[in-house]
Amino acid sequence: MFEYEVCIVGTGRVGLPLGLSLVDVGVNATGVDLDENLRNAVNDGRMPFHEPGYDELVASKKFKIHKSADGIVSNSAAVIITVGTPLHNHIETDLSQIQRVLEGLKTHFRKTQLIILRSTVAPGTTTYVKKWIERHTEFTVGEDLLLCFCPERIAEGVAYKELRSLPQICGSEEDASRDAAGELFGKLAPEIMKTDFITAELVKLFNNISRYINFAVANQFALIADNFGANIYETRRLANHDYPRCNLAMPGFTAGTCLRKDFGMINEWSAYPDMLLSAWKMNEFTPAMLVEQLMERTPIHDTKVAVLGFTFKKDTDDIRDSLVPKLCRYIHRQLPLELRITDHHLADPIDEPSASEPIKNWAINDALEGVDCVFVATNHTGYGDVLKELGKTNPEVWVADIWNVGGIDQIYYQAGQLVGEKVSQ
Ligand SMILES: NC(=O)c1ccc[n+]([C@@H]2O[C@H](COP(=O)([O-])OP(=O)(O)OC[C@H]3O[C@@H](n4cnc5c(N)ncnc54)[C@H](O)[C@@H]3O)[C@@H](O)[C@H]2O)c1
């Protein structure tokens, strides 16, 4: 008999909400993670990052995270792997975290266990895991051990709701694995959809990549509209309005650890420029586009610039793969007098891996004091009101607002336009 029903290996942004949600429905779940700060926070009853809905659950201390798999994984009926799956700097899947996990777990696997791969993986990775286990252990997958790929499809910030509302895909090569995974996830998900390894892997990638392409199209249309002197928001509204065959997305910075990398897991198999690469190129170009297009209206050189928001998306504290550092580097190239960054979801200073030193995180009012232009880099709640206040006191300030937080359907405007103040244009 196993002591735990589930052990989650890698209890980060995906693994921790899953573990807590399993505990919430009465599953005896535990976790293993290498990150000491994360373990200390959770074991002390605190969320290590912003993910609404889990504060009470984590405070109950029913979900414990262990430093080592020793005695934990071998004592768990199911093992769910949710470690990171980045790309190498080149367009190439980086399997090292998965390989390291397997290496660390191989002596802990036990007969009859269910192994679930939940990280987003390149096509063929679950088959690789199956072969790896069969080479490095005495077990035959499907007979001694069960193996299923069950992708995570939540969006950060809504994990609590989506773990209970999204259908769960369970992909395996045999019924025993699919059924066992389906039974476990059936405690959370409203619907279980059973398929094979490759289909399950592709479903997850297609979900993310199609979103990524949709946003790239929206960003390209924003670029085209500006080239023609047209307004992207008005054009989009008219194109979508009561027209059943168009669903144009909003332009905006499109990045984050999922959307920015997942295209590469398929694109690496194409020798030529393709639609996925073009989408990547377009989304990666948006910071340069904002800087170039704002400079057609007002100089950045020798001015004071504020950047609002640093995270990769709205109302999160996750800066991984955010496009904002890239935007800041483009602004720096114009040699402004000062560049002030502010994000109330982050501590001061901001520790950004690609920066040579920690970045000062300004209080928002200080960041906006006496500035000449503002980039709204993330659409955090409240920025629209802040800009309206700015418009009253400093109407001439130029704003690049790809997220339309100002609500006047323009990417580039002067703050006074938000409150009907006269501006020089
Ligand atoms: N973040 C999201 O919203 C999201 C949504 C869907 C899918 N995914 C996918 O889920 C996977 C995990 O993403 P994440 O955002 O949770 O990453 P994360 O970096 O927040 O979490 C991964 C955790 O794994 C731990 N870890 C790494 N190697 C380990 C090992 N050998 N043993 C134990 N722990 C180890 C790390 O310390 C970290 O805490 C990725 O494949 C990602 O693409 C993420």
The ligand as an SDF file (V2000), in Angstrom:
LIG
                    3D

 44 48  0  0  0  0  0  0  0  0999 V2000
    2.6890   28.5140  -15.9290 N   0  0  0  0  0  0  0  0  0  0  0  0
    1.5980   28.2170  -16.6190 C   0  0  0  0  0  0  0  0  0  0  0  0
    0.6110   28.9420  -16.6300 O   0  0  0  0  0  0  0  0  0  0  0  0
    1.5140   26.9040  -17.3870 C   0  0  0  0  0  0  0  0  0  0  0  0
    0.2770   26.5070  -17.9060 C   0  0  0  0  0  0  0  0  0  0  0  0
    0.1920   25.3020  -18.5760 C   0  0  0  0  0  0  0  0  0  0  0  0
    1.3280   24.5230  -18.7330 C   0  0  0  0  0  0  0  0  0  0  0  0
    2.5290   24.9340  -18.2440 N   0  0  0  0  0  0  0  0  0  0  0  0
    3.6860   24.0520  -18.3990 C   0  0  0  0  0  0  0  0  0  0  0  0
    3.8890   23.4040  -17.1320 O   0  0  0  0  0  0  0  0  0  0  0  0
    5.2820   23.1530  -16.9360 C   0  0  0  0  0  0  0  0  0  0  0  0
    5.7300   23.7740  -15.6350 C   0  0  0  0  0  0  0  0  0  0  0  0
    5.5910   25.1690  -15.7370 O   0  0  0  0  0  0  0  0  0  0  0  0
    5.6000   26.1050  -14.4600 P   0  0  0  0  0  0  0  0  0  0  0  0
    5.1490   27.4330  -14.9150 O   0  0  0  0  0  0  0  0  0  0  0  0
    4.8930   25.4510  -13.3160 O   0  0  0  0  0  0  0  0  0  0  0  0
    7.1690   26.1220  -14.1370 O   0  0  0  0  0  0  0  0  0  0  0  0
    7.8270   26.5330  -12.7560 P   0  0  0  0  0  0  0  0  0  0  0  0
    9.2370   26.8670  -13.0720 O   0  0  0  0  0  0  0  0  0  0  0  0
    6.9780   27.5240  -12.0390 O   0  0  0  0  0  0  0  0  0  0  0  0
    7.7960   25.1830  -11.9170 O   0  0  0  0  0  0  0  0  0  0  0  0
    8.6350   24.1030  -12.1310 C   0  0  0  0  0  0  0  0  0  0  0  0
    9.1300   23.6380  -10.7730 C   0  0  0  0  0  0  0  0  0  0  0  0
    9.8510   22.4270  -10.9630 O   0  0  0  0  0  0  0  0  0  0  0  0
   10.9120   22.4190  -10.0310 C   0  0  0  0  0  0  0  0  0  0  0  0
   11.8830   21.4300  -10.4960 N   0  0  0  0  0  0  0  0  0  0  0  0
   12.6630   21.4790  -11.5980 C   0  0  0  0  0  0  0  0  0  0  0  0
   13.3880   20.3410  -11.7010 N   0  0  0  0  0  0  0  0  0  0  0  0
   13.0580   19.5730  -10.6350 C   0  0  0  0  0  0  0  0  0  0  0  0
   13.4500   18.2960  -10.1750 C   0  0  0  0  0  0  0  0  0  0  0  0
   14.3590   17.5900  -10.8420 N   0  0  0  0  0  0  0  0  0  0  0  0
   12.8980   17.8060   -9.0500 N   0  0  0  0  0  0  0  0  0  0  0  0
   11.9810   18.5230   -8.3650 C   0  0  0  0  0  0  0  0  0  0  0  0
   11.5580   19.7490   -8.7500 N   0  0  0  0  0  0  0  0  0  0  0  0
   12.0970   20.2510   -9.8560 C   0  0  0  0  0  0  0  0  0  0  0  0
   11.4080   23.8580  -10.0150 C   0  0  0  0  0  0  0  0  0  0  0  0
   12.1290   24.1370   -8.8350 O   0  0  0  0  0  0  0  0  0  0  0  0
   10.0940   24.6210  -10.1140 C   0  0  0  0  0  0  0  0  0  0  0  0
    9.5900   24.9930   -8.8500 O   0  0  0  0  0  0  0  0  0  0  0  0
    5.9800   23.6950  -18.1800 C   0  0  0  0  0  0  0  0  0  0  0  0
    6.1240   22.6560  -19.1050 O   0  0  0  0  0  0  0  0  0  0  0  0
    5.0010   24.7220  -18.7100 C   0  0  0  0  0  0  0  0  0  0  0  0
    5.1490   24.9370  -20.0880 O   0  0  0  0  0  0  0  0  0  0  0  0
    2.6430   26.1000  -17.5670 C   0  0  0  0  0  0  0  0  0  0  0  0
  1  2  1  0
  2  3  2  0
  2  4  1  0
  4  5  1  0
  4 44  2  0
  5  6  2  0
  6  7  1  0
  7  8  2  0
  8  9  1  0
  8 44  1  0
  9 10  1  0
  9 42  1  0
 10 11  1  0
 11 12  1  0
 11 40  1  0
 12 13  1  0
 13 14  1  0
 14 15  2  0
 14 16  1  0
 14 17  1  0
 17 18  1  0
 18 19  2  0
 18 20  1  0
 18 21  1  0
 21 22  1  0
 22 23  1  0
 23 24  1  0
 23 38  1  0
 24 25  1  0
 25 26  1  0
 25 36  1  0
 26 27  1  0
 26 35  1  0
 27 28  2  0
 28 29  1  0
 29 30  1  0
 29 35  2  0
 30 31  1  0
 30 32  2  0
 32 33  1  0
 33 34  2  0
 34 35  1  0
 36 37  1  0
 36 38  1  0
 38 39  1  0
 40 41  1  0
 40 42  1  0
 42 43  1  0
M  CHG  2   8   1  16  -1
M  END
$$$$
